[in-house]
Amino acid sequence: MVNSLSNKKSNFLIFLCWAAYTAAYVARLNYNASMVEILSQLGTTKEAAGTVSSFFFFAYGAGQLVNGLLSKRYNTKFSVTIALVASCIINFSMTFCNGIDAMKYLWLLNGIFQSILWSSLIKTLSDNLADNKLSRAVMVMSTTVASGTFAAYGLAALFSALKMNWTSIFYVASAVVGVVAVLWFFGMSTIQKSKNEVKETEKQSNKKLSLTPMFVFGVVVILISAVTNGFIKDGVTTWVPSILKEEFGVPASLSIIVTLLLPVLSIFGASLVKILHKKQKDENALNGIFYFASMILIGLIILTLNLKSAPLTLILFGGIACLMAAVNNVITSVVPLYSRDKIDSGLSAGLLNTFCYVGSTLATSLLGKIADTKGWNDVFICLLIFTVVSFAVCCFSMILKRSRTTAP
């Protein structure tokens, strides 16, 4: 039984978690958002520029697993503050870089410290919110991606239009996470004073994990879905500005502005999850539905790319962004929070997010290499292959589960 907060304090806590992760997104996606300008001003290849994001994703993904395991021991007032302050310093340090080599190691550190955040935030929500607040928390936290991405890409577009140096966005991101770090520290001090904390041993005693073959298979399926989700979600977000510029001749600043609209559509994806989860409690079945729709949209992009229709391609990208946000919401929020009576939410959030970022790590470097050597059409074929595999695995999971349920 969770020793939950009052309604007012619960809403304040949800806001604090939202602010922390939104700020973190600004301080991680600012590099991707400025990649077009960085490519131009530093004169590097797409593959080399993509390695900076890959270094971040690798560190973030590996760190998610470590911090997921350790999060139950964290006082999140301090762990989240440390992560945000470190990201503030690293973003400021990026402004002194003159080449990719220095950037990738700084962004590696950024990934290490930011990997503390998600499992810590989900743990904080799980430990403090009543059951009737979980749906609200899932919905609000789902908007962090859209809010952070919109801010990062919006600022990058503004600075590009004003012909400002690419370093400008790193100064702003540094300031944002610094301010939120202070807000988090003092806000959590207030929260912790108003709550009698539950001992970890008492919470763990209510969580009994049954490692049946079906449960293990279900976990494997959702981990495969997580890899594909990271691959498609961050692959599309990272490379859409370059695709719009190279395939359709869209100016760099405008391509970034158009791209930032994609994550806004992710809010609709989260709303879709909220509606469908009431009717379909099987998370793998939900993901199967979303991957089937994504498979169709990616196929349409491949078929229509030669038409050179930027509006049509952008609409299809928007649909993919919405669907991948839905899958991500299922994997990183719905599963950890709604399974908190079976397994520690911080652990499950960290583990699942790790596999999402395995996909993200593959996407930024692999897709950049394919784009350099083969072209964008082959990039979409690669995305389609990942989607088909995940859809097939989710279907197999549903069939197996149904056959076991109906067996005499």
N, C-alpha and C positions, 0 to 999 in steps of 0.2 A: 504494500500500500504506500503510495507516494504522499509525503507530507507536503501538500500543495499550498501555494500562495493564495492570497486574496485575489479577487478579480482584477482590481486596480494594479496590484504589484505583478500579476501574471502578464497583463498587457504591457507593462513597462519592461518586463524581462524579455518578452518577445521582441519589443522594439530595440532593446540593447543588442540582442543577438542579430537582428536584421541589420542594424547599423554597422556592427563589427564585420559581418561577412560582406556587406555591400562595399565598405571601404577597402577590404582586402581584395575584392575583385577589381576595383579601380587600380590598385597597386600591383596587380599581376597582369591585367589585360592591357595596360597602357603600352607595353612593349609591342604586343601584337597589333594594337590599333595604330601604332606609329610605324609599322614595318615598311609600308610603302615609302615613307619619307626617309627612313633609315637606309633602305636599299638604295635610294637615290643619292643621299648625301654621303654615305660611306662607301658606295660603289662595290657592294658585295653581291654574292649570288643568293638566290632564294633558298637553296639548300643550306648554305652557311648561316643565313639569317634564321632559318628554321631551327637550327641546332640550339639557339639560345632558348627558345620555347621548350625544346625537347629536354634541355638540362633542367629547366624549371619543373616540367611535368614528371621527369624521372625522380627528382628529389621529393616533390610533393607526393607522388604516388607511394614511394617507399616510406616516406615519413608518415603517411596516413596509417599504414599498417603498424608501425612502431607506436605512434601516438594513440591509435585505437586500443592497443594492448595496455598502454600505460595510463590512459585518460582517467580510469577509475581512481587513480591515486592523486590526480591533479586537484589543486584548488584553482578553479577556473578563473577566479578573479585575477590571479597572478599569471597563469599560463597564457590566457588570451592577451593580457596587457603586454607581456614579454614578446609575443609573436607580432603584435601590431607595432610596437616600438622598433623592433628589429627590421621589419619591413619598411618602416619610415626611414631609417638610416640607410638601408640598402638602396632604396629608390633615389635618395639624395646622392649617393655615391655613383649611381649610373650616369649622372650628368657629367662626370669627369672622364668617361670612357671615350676613346677615339677609335675603337675597333671591336670586332665581334669577340675576340679571345677573352678580353677582360669582362665583357658583358655576360658571357655565358656562365662564368664562375660566380659572378655576383647574383645572377638570376638563379643559379643553383642554390645559393644561400637563402634567397628569397623563398624558394620552394620548400626548403627545410623548415624555416620558421613558420611559413603560412600553413604547413601541414599540421600544425598543432590545432588549428582553428576549428575545422568542421566537427571532429569528434568531441572537442571540448564544448562547443556550442550545443550540439545535439544532446550530450550528456547533461548539460545545464538545464535544457528544456525538459528532458525526460525526468530528471530528479525533482523538478519543482512544479510541474504543471499537472492539473487534474485531467482526467480522461476527456472531459468535455471541452478542453482547451487544445487538444492535440490537433484536431482538424484545422483550427485557426492558425496554429503554429506552423503546420505543414504548408498551408497556403501562403502565409506571410514570408516564410523562408524561401519559398519557391520564387519570389519576386527579386531576391537578392541578385541572382544572375542577370536578370533583365536590367535592374537598376544600375548595377556596377558596370555592366557592358555598355549600357546607354551613356553613362557618364564618361567612361574611358574613350569610347569611339567618338562621342560628341565633342569632347575636348580636343581629341586628335584632329578631327575635321576642322574645328575652329582654328586651331594653331596652324594647320596646313593652309587654310584659306588666307590667313593673315601673314603667311610666309615666315612664320616664326620657326626657330630651330627646334628639332625633335626633342631636345632636352626639356623644353617647357613643361611637357606633360608629366615628367618625372618629378619636377619641383612641386607641382600641384598635388600629385598622388602622395608625395612625402608629407605634405601639410595635412591632407585629409586623414590619413591613417594615424598621424600624430595626435590630432584633435580627438578622434574617436577612441584612441587608447586611453586618454585622460577621462573621457566620458564613461567608458566601460569600467575603469578602475573605481571611480567614485560611485557610479550607479550600482555596481555589484556590492560595494560596501554597504549601501542602503538595503539592498535585497537580502544580504546575508544577516544583517542585524534584525530583520523582521521575520526571520524564519528559524525554527528549531530544526536543525539538519538531522536527517536520518543517517544512522551509521551504515557504512558500506556493507558490513557483514549482514545486517538485517535485510538490506535490499537484495543482496545476492542469494539469501536463503530462499527467496520466493521465485528464483529464476532457475528452472530445471530444464536443461537442454536435452532433448531426446534425439540421439544420433541414429535414427532409423535410416535404412537404405534410401527410402523415399525422401526423407528430409535432406540427406546429403546430396542426392541427385538434384533436388530443387535448388539447393545452394549453388551447385555447379552451373546450373542453367542460368541463374540470375547473375553469376559472375561472368559468364560468357556475354550475357546481355550488357553488363557494365562495360566490358572492353569495347564492344561495338558502339555503345553509346558515346563513350569518350572519343573514339576514333572519328565518328561522324560529326558529333556536336562541335568539337574543337577544330576538326579539320575544315568544316564549312566556315566557322567563324573566322579562323585564321586566314584562309585563302580567298574568301569572297572579294575583298577589295582588289586583290591582284587579278582575279578572274574578270571582274567588271572592267578594270583598266585595260587589260590585254585583249580580251575578246570583244569588248564593245566600245572601247575608246573612251570610257567614262573618266573624267579628271579625278586625280587622286583624292582631293578633298570631298568631291561629290560621292565617290565610291565608298568612302568611309561613312558619310552621312547616311547613305542608303543602307549600308551594312548594319548600322546601329539600330535600325528598325527591326531587324530579325529577332534579337533577343526580347524585344517588347512583346512579340507574338508568343513568347514562352509562357507568359502569364495565362494565355488561353489554354496552353498545354496543361498547366497546373490545375486550372478550373475543370478541364476535361477529366483529369485524374480524380478530382474530388467527387465529380458526378458519377463516374463509372465505378469507383472503388466501393461505393455504397451498394452496387448491384453485383460486382464481381470482386470477391475477396482474394482470388488467386492472382498474385502479383505477376507470375510468369504468363498467365493468360492475358492480362492487361498488356504486358510488353509485346506479346505476340501480335495483338491487334495493332499496336503502334508501329511495329516493324513491318507488318504487311503494307500498311498505308505508306510508309517511308520508301519501301521497295518500289511501289508504283511511281512515286514522285521522282525518285532518282532515275528510274527507267525513262520517264518522260523528258528529263533533262538531257539524257544521252540522245534521245530521238530528235529533240528540237534544238540542240546546241548550234547546228549549222544554219538555223534560221536567223541567227544573230538578233534575236528579240530580247533585249534587256528586260523589259517589263515582264514577259512570260517567264524568263529564267528566274527573275527575282521573286515572283509569286511562288514558284516551285521551291526556291530556297526558303521562303517564309514558311511554307507548309512543313518542310523538313525540320526547320528550327523549332517549330511548335511541337512536333511529334517527339523530337529528341529531348526537348525540355520535359515532356510528359514522362518519358522513360526515366530520365534522370531523377525526376521527382519521386517516382515509384521506388527507385533503387536506393537513393541516398536519404530520403525522408520518411516515406510511408513505411518501408520495411523496418528501419531501426526503431522508430517511435512506436509503431503498433505491435512490435514483437518484444517490447521492453520487459514483459513478464516472463519471457523465455531466455533472453540473452541480453547482456549489458549493451545499452544503446550506443555508448561511445565506441565499444569494440566493433559492433556490426557496422556502424557508420564509417569508421576508419577503414575496415576491411573492404567494404563495398566501394568506397571512394578510391581506394588504392587501385582497384581494377578498372575503374573509369579512367584513371589517369595513366594506366598502362596503354589504353587505347589512345589517349591524348598524346602521349609521348611518341607512339608510332605515327600518328597522323601528321604532326608538324614536320618531321624530318622525311618520312617516307613519301608523303604526298608532294612535298617540295621537290624531292628528287625525281619523282615521276613526271611532275610538271616541267622540270628542266629538260628531261631527256625524251619524254614521250608526248607530252602535251596534256591539255586539260581533259580531253575526252577519256583518256586512260585513267585519269584521276577519278572520274565518276564511275567508271567500270569497277575500279578497286572498291569504292564506297558501296556499290551495288552488291559485290561479292560478300562483303562483311554483313550487309543487311540480310541477304538471302540465308546465310548460315545461321544467324541469330533467330530469324523467323522459323526456320526448320527445327531448330533445337527447342524453341518455345512450343511449337506444335507437338513435337514428340513428348514433351513434358505433360501437356494437356491430355494427350491420348493415353499416356501411361497412367496418369492420375485417375482418369475416368474409368479405365479398365480395372484398376484396383478397387475403385469405389463400387462398381457394379458387379464385381466378381462374387460368386456365391460363397 
